[in-house]
Amino acid sequence: MAAAALREQLNALLSSMFASGLVDEQFQQLQMLQEDGGTPGFVAEVVTLFCDDADRIISELAALLDQPIVDFDKVDAYVHQLKGSSAR
């Protein structure tokens, strides 16, 4: 019974996140992969990897943009890398 209530809360939270644009179809695809593969924690692992990569890329961008002479080719490469990580 407690598991059903938690599942209902999770579904309500995910519906709210989907409606507000915090998650999209890609997140739902990750959930389906997790359910089909039976790998608990798969979604959490993928999201964690994305956040770690995004943090690293943003730090690199900040360092590049803090230089007196900005190497815009490098900035462009990092921006494309970040965009590619989050693209639909």
C-alpha positions in Angstrom: 0.0 0.0 0.0 2.8 2.4 0.9 4.5 1.5 -2.4 1.4 2.4 -4.4 1.1 5.8 -2.6 4.8 6.5 -3.4 4.3 5.5 -7.0 1.3 7.8 -7.2 3.3 10.7 -5.8 6.1 10.0 -8.2 3.7 10.0 -11.2 2.2 13.3 -10.0 5.6 14.9 -9.7 6.7 13.7 -13.1 3.5 14.9 -14.7 4.1 18.3 -13.1 7.7 18.4 -14.3 6.7 17.3 -17.8 4.0 20.0 -17.9 6.4 22.7 -16.8 9.1 21.6 -19.3 11.6 20.4 -16.8 11.6 16.9 -18.4 10.6 15.9 -21.9 10.1 12.9 -24.1 13.8 11.9 -23.8 13.2 11.5 -20.0 10.3 9.3 -20.7 12.4 7.2 -23.1 15.0 6.8 -20.4 12.4 5.6 -18.0 11.1 3.1 -20.5 14.7 1.8 -21.0 15.1 1.5 -17.3 11.8 -0.5 -17.0 12.6 -2.7 -20.0 16.1 -3.4 -19.0 15.3 -3.9 -15.3 18.3 -1.8 -14.3 17.4 0.1 -11.2 19.0 3.5 -11.0 19.6 3.8 -14.8 17.8 7.1 -15.1 19.5 8.5 -12.0 22.9 7.5 -13.4 22.2 9.1 -16.8 21.0 12.3 -15.3 24.0 12.4 -12.9 26.4 12.0 -15.8 24.7 14.8 -17.7 24.9 17.1 -14.7 28.5 16.3 -14.2 29.4 16.9 -17.8 27.3 20.1 -17.9 29.1 21.4 -14.8 32.5 20.6 -16.3 31.6 22.3 -19.6 30.2 25.4 -17.9 33.3 25.7 -15.8 35.5 25.5 -19.0 33.3 28.1 -20.7 33.6 30.4 -17.6 37.4 30.1 -17.6 37.6 30.8 -21.4 35.3 33.8 -21.1 37.4 35.2 -18.2 40.5 35.4 -20.4 41.6 38.9 -21.7 41.6 37.4 -25.2 38.7 35.0 -25.7 39.3 32.0 -28.0 35.8 31.9 -29.6 36.6 28.7 -31.5 37.1 26.9 -28.2 34.0 28.6 -26.7 32.0 27.5 -29.8 33.2 23.9 -29.4 32.2 23.8 -25.7 28.8 25.4 -26.5 28.1 22.8 -29.1 29.2 20.0 -26.7 26.8 21.3 -24.1 24.0 21.8 -26.6 24.6 18.3 -27.9 24.3 16.8 -24.4 20.9 18.4 -23.9 19.5 18.3 -27.4 16.2 16.6 -28.2 
